[in-house]
Amino acid sequence: MTSAFQVFLDEHDDFEESLLAHQEALVRGDLESSLELLCGLRDALDAHIRHEEEKLLPVLERGGGWSRIGDPSYYRDEHGKIREMVGELVDVAAALSTESPSLHRDIALLIGREQRLRTLLEHHDDRERRALFPDLERLTTPAERAALLEPPID
């Protein structure tokens, strides 16, 4: 069965692809493209998180009765960790220099650090697939779900 919130799940897949594209650019030594891709991922994650926190989670919090693994505080905590981790990774990527004698090692270490982000994103995706979106589908009407898909107003 396809979720009414499939667009969010598709974005999760896009995040993974963006991270891989960034890492591929790192491996090629294209530091400029790599940083642009990572900054794009950071911005896309931020918009996604903002949408969830401003529109989706308040509905869940008002409705109550979320599943055992779906307490809204879990999502907010993970969102904070994701934002912090991506910010740190952007800082590290921005500091890479083709002039550095340790560039290849620095790239390898950055990719290793990014595995923590990948693991967190996978865990978060699983929690949302198993709890957030089913809980929201249970708590909302089709019209309410359609309204939740609209991005927050700036």
Protein Blocks (a to p, Z undefined) as FASTA:
>chain_A
ZZfklmmmmmmmmmmmmmmmmmmmmmnopaklmmmmmmmmmmmmmmmmmmmmmmmmmmmm
mngoiafklgfklmmmmmmmmmmmmmmmmmmmmmpcfkbmklmmmmmmmmmmmmmmmmmm
mmmmmmmmmmmmmmmmmmpcfklmmmmmpccdZZ
